[in-house]
Amino acid sequence: MLTTFEFLKFNDLSNTQLYELLKLRIEVFVVEQNCPYQDLDGKDLKEDTVHVLGYDEEGELVAYCRILAPGVSYPHAASIGRVITSAKGRGKGVGRELMKQAVQYSESIKRYTLLTISAQSHLQAFYEEIGFRRTAKKEYLEDNIPHREMERKS
């Protein structure tokens, strides 16, 4: 599955792109994972937030994440969050490519040297393949789903 990526600030998103990314976030996090939570947390609007949108060859949004500047979610580290692959894109390497693109952008364009994520525990091995390592913090519940804090240093 060929995927192209766009890196956009909130004000650069078209109405359609915003609709599609919010629809995908709700589809996966709220409906599929049966996890009602407040998705719109104000972080999408931050000046340094970068929205990463991955499209398949048909132009359909199949992957998304957001890159947050240091101090937004973690005091001294940038972070990548809201990592999603649509059902159509799963099992085809789209999520792995999304994370590689987000890490590369974070490190080379934004010059972030420390990335921290709040990873769903069952995806720990996936994130380790991309260079993230568990921090010393214990597993915790976020929206009733087990998570682990993980870091990547460049």
PyMOL commands that set and color helices and strands:
alter all, ss='L'
color gray80, all
select helices_A, chain A and resi 10-12+15-32+43-45+87-89+94-109+121-129
alter helices_A, ss='H'
color red, helices_A
select strands_A, chain A and resi 4-8+50-55+61-68+78-85+114-120+133-134+140-142+145-153
alter strands_A, ss='S'
color yellow, strands_A
deselect
rebuild
show_as cartoon
